[in-house]
């Protein structure tokens, strides 16, 4: 069982790397919330200290999950900027229906994932540049695009062609 002194020592040791992990997921827009997410993770550690086997791994996963949950809660903030109907529509039949369906599905994405998706698919910005502009790593961009793809495939079914 972890005592309070051990948790405090762990907090001082792991706080910065965990904040960096949260910031990588949150992007520049919500970077200031990374500290709160890490603190929430340590509160959860205190509540579950008897059940946690690998504390560093557990903390990483909790911070990651809390960060994605935070973005999901922010997902319905504002419209998808600068996305034209034609940008989202297929070139053949069903143009209007597909555009509306795609627009709605994209708006349902968490804001961080939506931002990455828009930059990549609509603005056609390379992955490395997306990472630099958002202060995140290229693997995080790739994970966000993968999550968007899986969600859109599931949500849109036959309309969505895998890239």
Residue frames as a rotation matrix with the C-alpha (Angstrom) as fourth column:
UNK 1
0.576 0.818 0.000 0.00
0.818 -0.576 0.000 0.00
0.000 0.000 -1.000 0.00
UNK 2
-0.271 -0.640 0.719 1.24
0.608 -0.693 -0.387 3.45
0.746 0.333 0.577 -0.90
UNK 3
-0.008 0.200 -0.980 1.53
0.921 -0.380 -0.085 5.90
-0.389 -0.903 -0.182 1.96
UNK 4
0.896 0.421 -0.139 1.01
0.360 -0.874 -0.326 9.63
-0.258 0.243 -0.935 1.69
UNK 5
0.296 -0.870 -0.394 4.77
-0.351 -0.483 0.803 10.30
-0.888 -0.100 -0.448 1.72
UNK 6
-0.498 -0.473 0.727 5.30
0.421 0.601 0.679 7.91
-0.758 0.644 -0.100 -1.19
UNK 7
0.342 0.707 0.619 2.47
0.925 -0.140 -0.352 9.50
-0.162 0.693 -0.702 -3.16
UNK 8
0.863 -0.075 -0.500 3.89
-0.027 -0.994 0.102 12.97
-0.505 -0.074 -0.860 -2.52
UNK 9
-0.168 -0.986 0.000 7.35
-0.214 0.037 0.976 11.82
-0.962 0.163 -0.217 -3.67
UNK 10
-0.363 0.126 0.923 5.80
0.785 0.575 0.230 10.22
-0.502 0.808 -0.307 -6.75
UNK 11
0.734 0.678 0.039 3.89
0.618 -0.641 -0.455 13.43
-0.283 0.358 -0.890 -7.49
UNK 12
0.560 -0.589 -0.582 7.05
-0.359 -0.806 0.470 15.52
-0.747 -0.054 -0.663 -7.36
UNK 13
-0.464 -0.796 0.389 8.84
-0.054 0.463 0.885 13.01
-0.884 0.390 -0.257 -9.60
UNK 14
-0.574 0.282 0.769 6.10
0.745 0.570 0.347 12.35
-0.340 0.772 -0.537 -12.18
UNK 15
0.204 0.764 -0.612 4.15
0.381 -0.638 -0.669 15.61
-0.902 -0.097 -0.422 -12.29
UNK 16
-0.118 -0.308 -0.944 6.04
-0.617 -0.722 0.313 17.25
-0.778 0.619 -0.105 -15.18
UNK 17
-0.969 -0.241 -0.047 6.16
-0.182 0.577 0.796 14.16
-0.165 0.780 -0.604 -17.47
UNK 18
-0.456 0.874 0.166 2.45
0.804 0.485 -0.344 13.55
-0.381 -0.024 -0.924 -16.83
UNK 19
0.227 0.492 -0.841 1.62
0.063 -0.869 -0.491 17.19
-0.972 0.058 -0.228 -17.58
UNK 20
-0.564 -0.499 -0.658 3.57
-0.639 -0.241 0.731 16.86
-0.523 0.832 -0.183 -20.84
UNK 21
-0.910 0.295 0.291 1.55
0.387 0.856 0.343 13.74
-0.147 0.425 -0.893 -21.71
UNK 22
0.016 0.971 -0.239 -1.72
0.740 -0.172 -0.650 15.56
-0.672 -0.166 -0.722 -21.01
UNK 23
0.058 -0.061 -0.996 -0.55
-0.322 -0.946 0.039 18.63
-0.945 0.319 -0.075 -22.96
UNK 24
-0.896 -0.436 -0.089 0.35
-0.249 0.324 0.913 16.47
-0.369 0.840 -0.399 -25.93
UNK 25
-0.597 0.753 0.277 -3.21
0.797 0.596 0.099 15.17
-0.091 0.280 -0.956 -26.07
UNK 26
0.209 0.758 -0.617 -4.91
0.676 -0.568 -0.469 18.47
-0.706 -0.319 -0.632 -25.25
UNK 27
0.076 -0.263 0.962 -2.96
0.901 -0.395 -0.180 20.58
0.427 0.880 0.207 -27.71
UNK 28
-0.809 -0.536 0.241 -2.22
0.424 -0.817 -0.392 24.29
0.407 -0.215 0.888 -27.33
UNK 29
-0.212 0.822 0.529 -5.83
-0.176 -0.564 0.807 25.32
0.961 0.078 0.264 -26.84
UNK 30
0.798 0.593 0.105 -6.23
-0.256 0.176 0.950 23.46
0.545 -0.786 0.293 -23.54
UNK 31
-0.024 -0.919 -0.393 -2.59
0.242 0.376 -0.894 23.11
0.970 -0.117 0.213 -22.44
UNK 32
-0.520 -0.178 0.835 -3.31
-0.629 -0.582 -0.516 25.02
0.578 -0.793 0.191 -19.21
UNK 33
0.505 0.804 0.313 -5.73
-0.832 0.356 0.426 22.29
0.231 -0.476 0.849 -18.15
UNK 34
0.207 -0.501 -0.840 -2.97
-0.113 0.841 -0.529 19.65
0.972 0.204 0.118 -18.08
UNK 35
-0.782 -0.530 0.327 -2.03
-0.341 -0.074 -0.937 20.49
0.521 -0.844 -0.123 -14.48
UNK 36
-0.153 0.824 0.546 -5.63
-0.975 -0.034 -0.221 19.98
-0.164 -0.566 0.808 -13.31
UNK 37
0.634 0.377 -0.675 -5.80
-0.571 0.817 -0.080 16.65
0.522 0.436 0.733 -15.10
UNK 38
-0.262 -0.810 -0.525 -2.61
-0.018 0.548 -0.836 15.45
0.965 -0.210 -0.158 -13.42
UNK 39
-0.776 0.029 0.630 -3.92
-0.616 -0.250 -0.747 16.55
0.136 -0.968 0.212 -10.04
UNK 40
0.316 0.947 0.058 -7.16
-0.949 0.315 0.015 14.66
-0.004 -0.060 0.998 -10.69
UNK 41
0.384 -0.251 -0.888 -5.12
-0.264 0.892 -0.366 11.58
0.885 0.375 0.277 -11.57
UNK 42
-0.704 -0.706 -0.081 -3.28
-0.086 0.198 -0.977 11.77
0.705 -0.681 -0.200 -8.25
UNK 43
-0.367 0.684 0.631 -6.56
-0.924 -0.189 -0.333 12.21
-0.109 -0.705 0.701 -6.38
UNK 44
0.640 0.603 -0.475 -7.74
-0.687 0.726 -0.004 9.01
0.343 0.329 0.880 -8.06
UNK 45
-0.120 -0.768 -0.629 -4.48
-0.087 0.639 -0.764 7.34
0.989 -0.037 -0.143 -7.08
UNK 46
-0.813 -0.149 0.563 -5.11
-0.540 -0.170 -0.824 8.27
0.219 -0.974 0.057 -3.44
UNK 47
0.088 0.956 0.279 -8.63
-0.976 0.138 -0.166 6.85
-0.197 -0.257 0.946 -3.68
UNK 48
0.887 0.286 -0.362 -7.46
-0.405 0.858 -0.316 3.62
0.220 0.427 0.877 -5.34
UNK 49
0.085 -0.988 0.130 -4.00
-0.973 -0.110 -0.201 3.14
0.213 -0.109 -0.971 -3.83
UNK 50
-0.104 -0.093 0.990 -4.83
-0.597 0.802 0.013 -0.35
-0.795 -0.590 -0.139 -2.57
UNK 51
0.633 0.511 0.581 -5.86
0.125 0.673 -0.729 -1.60
-0.764 0.534 0.362 -6.02
UNK 52
0.829 -0.366 -0.423 -3.06
-0.553 -0.423 -0.718 -0.16
0.084 0.829 -0.553 -8.17
UNK 53
0.807 -0.544 0.229 -0.30
0.460 0.824 0.331 -2.60
-0.369 -0.162 0.915 -9.09
UNK 54
-0.229 -0.875 0.426 1.96
0.973 -0.191 0.130 -0.66
-0.033 0.444 0.895 -11.48
UNK 55
0.239 0.408 -0.881 1.64
0.574 -0.791 -0.210 2.94
-0.783 -0.455 -0.423 -10.38
UNK 56
-0.567 -0.470 -0.677 3.56
-0.192 -0.723 0.663 4.67
-0.801 0.506 0.320 -13.22
UNK 57
-0.945 0.260 0.198 1.66
0.288 0.379 0.879 2.73
0.154 0.888 -0.433 -15.90
UNK 58
-0.118 0.953 -0.280 -1.64
0.989 0.088 -0.117 3.32
-0.087 -0.291 -0.953 -14.12
UNK 59
0.002 0.071 -0.997 -0.97
0.314 -0.947 -0.067 7.06
-0.949 -0.313 -0.024 -13.81
UNK 60
-0.890 -0.357 -0.284 -0.06
-0.160 -0.338 0.927 7.35
-0.427 0.871 0.244 -17.50
UNK 61
-0.728 0.660 0.184 -3.27
0.599 0.484 0.638 5.60
0.332 0.575 -0.748 -18.51
UNK 62
0.078 0.779 -0.622 -5.43
0.924 -0.291 -0.249 7.68
-0.375 -0.555 -0.743 -16.14
UNK 63
-0.291 -0.249 -0.924 -3.89
0.018 -0.967 0.255 10.95
-0.957 0.058 0.286 -17.37
UNK 64
-0.997 -0.072 -0.006 -4.40
-0.010 0.061 0.998 9.85
-0.071 0.996 -0.061 -20.97
UNK 65
-0.443 0.896 0.000 -8.04
0.848 0.420 0.323 8.88
0.289 0.143 -0.947 -20.33
UNK 66
0.101 0.463 -0.881 -8.78
0.715 -0.650 -0.259 12.05
-0.692 -0.603 -0.397 -18.37
UNK 67
-0.646 -0.414 -0.642 -7.29
-0.121 -0.775 0.621 14.14
-0.754 0.478 0.450 -21.18
UNK 68
-0.935 0.341 0.096 -9.40
0.191 0.258 0.947 12.45
0.298 0.904 -0.307 -23.85
UNK 69
-0.155 0.913 -0.377 -12.49
0.988 0.150 -0.044 12.72
0.017 -0.380 -0.925 -21.62
UNK 70
-0.217 -0.011 -0.976 -11.78
0.346 -0.936 -0.066 16.43
-0.913 -0.352 0.207 -21.19
UNK 71
-0.916 -0.179 -0.358 -11.65
-0.257 -0.421 0.870 16.87
-0.307 0.889 0.340 -24.97
UNK 72
-0.683 0.728 0.067 -14.88
0.633 0.544 0.551 14.90
0.365 0.418 -0.832 -25.40
UNK 73
0.003 0.691 -0.723 -16.63
0.874 -0.353 -0.334 17.28
-0.485 -0.631 -0.605 -23.02
UNK 74
-0.269 -0.201 -0.942 -15.37
-0.106 -0.966 0.237 20.20
-0.957 0.164 0.238 -25.09
UNK 75
-0.732 -0.136 0.668 -16.38
0.547 0.467 0.695 18.52
-0.406 0.874 -0.267 -28.37
UNK 76
0.081 0.873 0.481 -19.59
0.992 -0.119 0.050 20.45
0.101 0.472 -0.876 -28.83
UNK 77
0.197 -0.110 -0.974 -17.98
0.366 -0.913 0.177 23.85
-0.909 -0.392 -0.139 -28.36
UNK 78
-0.069 -0.195 -0.978 -18.36
-0.599 -0.776 0.197 25.87
-0.797 0.600 -0.063 -31.54
UNK 79
0.897 0.441 -0.019 -18.81
-0.245 0.462 -0.852 24.80
-0.368 0.769 0.523 -35.15
UNK 80
0.222 -0.808 0.545 -16.23
0.769 0.489 0.411 23.22
-0.599 0.328 0.731 -37.37
UNK 81
0.264 -0.168 -0.950 -14.40
-0.201 -0.973 0.116 26.23
-0.943 0.160 -0.291 -38.78
UNK 82
-0.142 -0.429 -0.892 -13.92
-0.853 -0.404 0.330 26.80
-0.502 0.808 -0.309 -42.49
UNK 83
-0.780 -0.063 0.623 -15.39
0.175 0.933 0.314 23.52
-0.601 0.354 -0.717 -43.69
UNK 84
-0.457 0.598 -0.658 -17.36
-0.866 -0.469 0.175 23.96
-0.204 0.650 0.732 -46.86
UNK 85
0.502 0.743 0.443 -20.06
-0.533 0.669 -0.518 21.55
-0.681 0.024 0.732 -47.96
UNK 86
0.822 -0.179 -0.540 -18.07
-0.465 0.338 -0.819 20.68
0.329 0.924 0.194 -51.09
UNK 87
-0.214 -0.964 0.155 -14.96
-0.882 0.122 -0.455 19.88
0.420 -0.234 -0.877 -49.03
UNK 88
-0.522 0.050 0.852 -16.85
-0.654 0.618 -0.436 17.21
-0.548 -0.785 -0.290 -47.14
UNK 89
0.498 0.864 0.073 -18.96
-0.565 0.387 -0.728 15.78
-0.657 0.322 0.682 -49.92
UNK 90
-0.149 -0.463 0.874 -18.25
0.430 0.765 0.479 12.97
-0.890 0.447 0.085 -52.34
UNK 91
-0.772 -0.232 -0.592 -17.81
-0.363 -0.605 0.709 13.83
-0.523 0.762 0.383 -56.00
UNK 92
-0.868 0.479 -0.132 -20.58
0.121 0.461 0.879 11.53
0.483 0.747 -0.457 -57.18
UNK 93
-0.041 0.997 0.067 -24.26
0.057 -0.065 0.996 10.97
0.998 0.045 -0.054 -56.22
UNK 94
0.493 0.371 -0.787 -25.64
0.769 0.238 0.593 11.72
0.408 -0.898 -0.168 -52.76
UNK 95
-0.378 -0.768 0.518 -23.70
0.462 -0.641 -0.613 14.98
0.802 0.008 0.597 -52.52
UNK 96
-0.111 0.378 0.919 -26.10
-0.562 -0.787 0.255 16.84
0.819 -0.488 0.300 -50.25
UNK 97
0.870 0.486 -0.084 -26.97
-0.227 0.547 0.806 13.90
0.437 -0.682 0.586 -47.99
UNK 98
0.414 -0.799 -0.436 -23.36
0.778 0.559 -0.286 12.87
0.472 -0.221 0.853 -47.59
UNK 99
-0.386 -0.581 0.717 -22.27
0.170 -0.808 -0.564 16.39
0.907 -0.096 0.411 -46.84
UNK 100
0.268 0.581 0.769 -24.82
-0.708 -0.422 0.566 16.78
0.653 -0.696 0.298 -44.07
UNK 101
0.947 0.092 -0.309 -24.01
0.089 0.847 0.524 13.35
0.310 -0.524 0.794 -42.63
UNK 102
0.127 -0.982 -0.138 -20.28
0.777 0.185 -0.601 13.94
0.616 -0.030 0.787 -42.74
UNK 103
-0.291 -0.200 0.936 -20.58
-0.211 -0.941 -0.266 17.42
0.933 -0.275 0.231 -41.27
UNK 104
0.628 0.608 0.486 -22.66
-0.619 0.011 0.785 16.11
0.472 -0.794 0.384 -38.37
UNK 105
0.847 -0.354 -0.397 -20.28
0.452 0.872 0.187 13.21
0.280 -0.338 0.898 -37.75
UNK 106
-0.150 -0.950 0.274 -17.25
0.588 -0.308 -0.748 15.50
0.795 0.049 0.605 -37.81
UNK 107
-0.067 0.194 0.979 -18.93
-0.516 -0.846 0.133 17.89
0.854 -0.496 0.157 -35.38
UNK 108
0.897 0.440 0.043 -19.39
-0.288 0.508 0.812 14.97
0.335 -0.741 0.582 -32.98
UNK 109
0.288 -0.873 -0.394 -15.62
0.593 0.485 -0.642 14.35
0.752 -0.049 0.657 -32.83
UNK 110
0.519 -0.225 -0.825 -13.81
0.739 -0.368 0.565 15.61
-0.430 -0.902 -0.025 -29.71
UNK 111
0.952 -0.008 -0.305 -12.45
-0.110 -0.941 -0.320 19.09
-0.284 0.338 -0.897 -30.37
UNK 112
0.094 -0.994 -0.052 -8.77
-0.589 -0.098 0.802 18.09
-0.803 -0.045 -0.595 -30.39
UNK 113
-0.388 -0.157 0.908 -9.36
0.451 0.827 0.336 15.21
-0.804 0.540 -0.250 -32.78
UNK 114
0.640 0.701 0.315 -11.65
0.656 -0.284 -0.699 17.38
-0.401 0.654 -0.642 -34.90
UNK 115
0.694 -0.449 -0.564 -8.96
-0.445 -0.882 0.154 20.07
-0.566 0.144 -0.811 -35.14
UNK 116
-0.391 -0.878 0.277 -6.35
-0.333 0.415 0.847 17.51
-0.858 0.239 -0.454 -36.29
UNK 117
-0.110 0.444 0.889 -8.83
0.730 0.644 -0.231 15.94
-0.675 0.623 -0.395 -38.75
UNK 118
0.860 0.493 -0.136 -9.70
0.305 -0.708 -0.637 19.33
-0.410 0.506 -0.759 -40.23
UNK 119
0.352 -0.806 -0.475 -6.07
-0.635 -0.579 0.511 20.37
-0.687 0.122 -0.716 -40.57
UNK 120
-0.559 -0.631 0.538 -5.18
-0.106 0.697 0.709 17.11
-0.823 0.339 -0.456 -42.30
UNK 121
-0.360 0.486 0.796 -8.19
0.799 0.601 -0.005 16.40
-0.481 0.635 -0.605 -44.53
UNK 122
0.711 0.701 0.059 -9.63
0.644 -0.615 -0.455 19.86
-0.283 0.362 -0.888 -45.19
UNK 123
0.790 -0.450 -0.416 -6.60
-0.417 -0.892 0.173 22.15
-0.449 0.036 -0.893 -44.98
UNK 124
0.907 -0.413 -0.080 -4.27
0.251 0.684 -0.685 19.40
0.337 0.601 0.725 -46.30
UNK 125
0.450 -0.767 0.457 -1.52
-0.865 -0.501 0.011 20.20
0.220 -0.400 -0.890 -43.82
UNK 126
-0.009 -0.529 -0.849 1.18
-0.190 0.834 -0.517 17.52
0.982 0.157 -0.108 -43.43
UNK 127
0.687 0.346 -0.639 1.16
0.437 0.506 0.743 15.52
0.581 -0.790 0.197 -40.19
UNK 128
-0.198 -0.853 -0.484 4.50
0.961 -0.070 -0.269 16.90
0.196 -0.518 0.833 -38.98
UNK 129
-0.769 -0.045 0.637 3.31
0.092 -0.995 0.041 20.47
0.632 0.090 0.770 -39.43
UNK 130
0.358 0.931 0.072 0.06
-0.105 -0.037 0.994 19.70
0.928 -0.364 0.084 -37.60
UNK 131
0.448 -0.277 -0.850 2.14
0.831 0.481 0.281 18.36
0.331 -0.832 0.446 -34.72
UNK 132
-0.630 -0.777 -0.007 4.32
0.740 -0.597 -0.311 21.49
0.238 -0.201 0.950 -34.66
UNK 133
-0.510 0.490 0.707 1.39
-0.126 -0.856 0.502 23.90
0.851 0.167 0.498 -34.85
UNK 134
0.550 0.834 0.038 -0.43
-0.231 0.108 0.967 22.18
0.802 -0.541 0.252 -31.99
UNK 135
-0.103 -0.690 0.716 2.59
-0.946 -0.154 -0.284 21.47
0.306 -0.707 -0.638 -29.80
UNK 136
0.629 0.320 0.709 2.05
-0.524 0.848 0.082 17.71
-0.575 -0.422 0.701 -29.96
UNK 137
-0.467 -0.831 0.304 4.03
-0.344 0.487 0.803 14.79
-0.815 0.271 -0.513 -31.35
UNK 138
-0.507 0.220 -0.833 3.54
-0.834 0.118 0.539 13.25
0.217 0.968 0.124 -34.77
UNK 139
-0.891 0.220 -0.398 2.45
0.243 0.970 -0.008 9.93
0.384 -0.104 -0.918 -33.16
UNK 140
-0.602 0.718 -0.349 -0.28
0.282 -0.217 -0.934 11.86
-0.747 -0.661 -0.072 -31.32
UNK 141
-0.342 0.450 -0.825 -1.44
-0.836 -0.547 0.048 13.30
-0.430 0.706 0.563 -34.65
UNK 142
-0.717 0.009 -0.697 -1.48
-0.457 0.749 0.480 9.77
0.526 0.663 -0.533 -36.08
UNK 143
-0.870 0.424 -0.252 -3.49
0.483 0.631 -0.607 8.46
-0.098 -0.649 -0.754 -33.11
UNK 144
-0.434 0.731 -0.527 -5.99
-0.188 -0.646 -0.740 11.33
-0.881 -0.222 0.418 -33.42
UNK 145
-0.382 0.263 -0.886 -6.43
-0.924 -0.128 0.360 10.67
-0.019 0.956 0.292 -37.16
UNK 146
-0.867 0.032 -0.497 -6.86
-0.046 0.988 0.144 6.95
0.496 0.148 -0.856 -36.46
UNK 147
-0.735 0.634 -0.241 -9.51
0.417 0.141 -0.898 7.64
-0.535 -0.760 -0.368 -33.83
UNK 148
-0.304 0.618 -0.725 -11.31
-0.625 -0.704 -0.338 10.01
-0.719 0.351 0.600 -36.20
UNK 149
-0.598 0.020 -0.802 -11.19
-0.731 0.397 0.555 7.45
0.329 0.918 -0.223 -39.00
UNK 150
-0.915 0.245 -0.320 -12.55
0.324 0.919 -0.223 4.64
0.240 -0.308 -0.921 -36.82
UNK 151
-0.551 0.746 -0.373 -15.32
0.184 -0.327 -0.927 6.87
-0.814 -0.580 0.042 -35.47
UNK 152
-0.278 0.440 -0.854 -16.30
-0.814 -0.581 -0.034 8.17
-0.511 0.685 0.519 -38.91
UNK 153
-0.791 -0.017 -0.612 -16.26
-0.410 0.756 0.510 4.66
0.454 0.654 -0.605 -40.40
UNK 154
-0.828 0.493 -0.268 -18.53
0.552 0.636 -0.538 3.43
-0.095 -0.594 -0.799 -37.62
UNK 155
-0.418 0.673 -0.611 -20.78
0.065 -0.648 -0.759 6.49
-0.906 -0.357 0.227 -37.69
UNK 156
-0.133 0.323 -0.937 -21.09
-0.836 -0.544 -0.069 6.82
-0.532 0.774 0.343 -41.47
UNK 157
0.279 0.276 0.920 -21.00
0.007 0.957 -0.289 3.17
-0.960 0.087 0.265 -42.48
UNK 158
0.332 -0.063 0.941 -21.24
0.839 0.477 -0.264 2.81
-0.432 0.877 0.211 -46.25
UNK 159
0.988 0.103 0.113 -20.59
0.144 -0.874 -0.464 6.50
0.051 0.475 -0.879 -46.92
UNK 160
0.587 -0.808 0.050 -17.06
-0.694 -0.469 0.546 6.41
-0.418 -0.355 -0.836 -45.56
UNK 161
0.858 -0.409 -0.310 -14.31
0.071 0.693 -0.718 4.87
0.508 0.594 0.624 -47.65
UNK 162
0.714 -0.674 -0.191 -11.18
0.359 0.118 0.926 3.85
-0.601 -0.730 0.326 -45.77
UNK 163
0.804 -0.485 -0.344 -8.21
-0.594 -0.660 -0.459 5.86
-0.004 0.573 -0.819 -46.92
